[in-house]
Each structure stands twice: as C-alpha cells, then as structure tokens.
Amino acid sequence: MLKHKRYYAAFIILILLAFFLLTLNLCIGSVATPFTELPDILGKDSADTVSRDIITQIRAPRALAAGILGGALALSGYLLQTFFHNPIASPFTLGISSGAKLVVALVMVASLGFSFHLNSWMMIFAAFAGSLLCMGFVILASRVISHMAMLIVSGVMIGYICSAVTDFVVTFADDENIVNLHNWSQGSFSGITWENVAVMAVVTAVASFCVFLLSKPISAYQMGEAYARNMGLNVRTFRILLVILSSILSACVTAFAGPVSFVGIAVPHLIKRLLGTVRPLLMIPACFLGGAVFCLFCDLLARTMFAPTELSISTVTAVFGAPVVIYIMIHKKKERAE
C-alpha cells in the first residue's frame, strides 16, 4: 500500500512539474507575460496580438517540442540501457545521435544545394537511417568486444567521428544557412513549427505506445536472457524491436533538435530513484514524463539565463546530467567492491 502511494505521488509530482514548467516557458522571455494574463492573451478577442503571436507561434511550439522530444530521448535511453544491460548506455554515449545528426546534415545540405523542400518526414527518415547505421555498428562491435566499458568507448569514438564529419559538412554549407545548421548541430529547440510538433507527436506517440506494450517482455528480459527464453520470449525478435523503437525515438529528437546530451542516461536513473522500482510498467510512462520535465527545465535556462544570447540545449543538459553519470559510475564501483 505504501509503495502504491509512492507511485501515485511520483506521477502527480511529474505531471505538476511538467504543467508548471510548460506554463513558465510560455510566460518567460524577452516579452514577459504574467501568468494571470495568459488566458486573456490567448483569447480570440485579445487586443494584444503581438504577445499572442509570440506565445502561440514561437514559445508554445518550442515548449511542446521540448516536452515531447525530452520524453522520447529519455525513453530511448531506457531501452538502450535495457538492451545492453548497461547503466550508461544512451543514444549520445553510443554515437547513435551523432550518426543520425550526420545523415540529417548531409540531407539538409543537399536540399540547400539542389533547392528542394525538406519536410519533417524526410528529416525523420534520414535521422532514422543514421541511427540504424550506427546502432548496427555498435551491435556488431558488441559481439567482438565483451567488456561493456570498451563498447561505450567505441560508441563515443563513433560519435566523435560522425560529429567531425558533420562539422566539416556544415562548414561548407552556403553562407546564409551556416548559422541555422550550426545551431541545429549543437542542439536546440528553437525554430520549431506547428507542423514539426504534429509530426513528432505522432511518431513519438506511436513508438511510445509500442514500447509500453513491451512492458512485460522487458520485465522478463531484465531478469536475464535465459529466464526470458524460459518464459517463452523470442529474444532475437525482442532485441530487434528494442533497436528499432529506440532508433525511431532518438531519430525523432535528432531530426528536429539535433543531438541532446545526457538526457537518455540521467533521466532513467533519476526516475528509478524517484519511484523506488524498476518495473517497466511504471518506468516507461515515468521516464517519458521525467524526460519532458528535464528538457523543459533545461530549455528554459538555455533560453533565458544569458538572454538575449541563447545557449545550446546540450550545454545545459550536460551541466545537470553529467553529475548523475559520475554518481552512477562511483556507485557501481562501490557495488563491485562490496
């Protein structure tokens, strides 16, 4: 009974935090909007059309994107940690986000050079192709490299290589497009449109629902592959599904916001501490909410801390996420010593 109360309290806290931070993201900016005036400004008969346009066309899409993509990234990290049985596996550490970034950058530069319109679906497909390419390399490396620490190092090296090639490509983009490409390649939720929000919401909702349907198989897989097979789980098919779903979620993030660091590692562990359980049925929705809260908070700081200068989202997520990773590594070392 006490455990159930803890679960309810955790979800209530996450939902309230998400709503609170979403509201703050709508109200705070270069043009401040008092919370009490927000309903009136958003009203159809409002005379303050400037504030309404700022909120509805700039802040609202950006805030919703931060929530949706933050949740997707946290869930992708949770799936990769499950797949590799490694607490610091994530799209960022394994180089998957960097691979997606490279392919999207190539497609974006090609679209600029040949003057064809690049829509949201094409960007997601390009990012998905890059994610699968790097994921395939990591999986092949995992069959040769038995030590998980070395596998993570290999993933980081892949990420550096892909980032270097991306920087090279961005450098030779057309002058007027370098700024936008550079901002995206560093990680940013700026410039998000309602069309982007609609596409990312559909892709993320479908992928997240599929992940939730895998709650029971994930629970069995966490007990070990032998146990999962004895429970009748087709481990090979299950692992393929984990790869595809985690790649779709991370690709959706990279396509619209570029690479965002540490969210996929830190949030699942923070949520695990908050809930006090590893049950996938609770962890999956809680990870999504936690990722949304984390990115809404970090994007608010990135946008307002040194206004009018805007920080990249990865700069802020690293500040809060890196200490969590350090704690995980120290904690694991103590567990081995004991």
Salt bridges, closest charged atoms under 4 A:
GLU225 OE1 - ARG229 NH2 3.51
GLU225 OE2 - ARG239 NH1 3.26
ASP299 OD1 - ARG62 NH2 2.86
GLU310 OE2 - ARG62 NH2 2.76
GLU335 OE2 - HIS331 NE2 3.13
GLU335 OE1 - LYS332 NZ 3.68
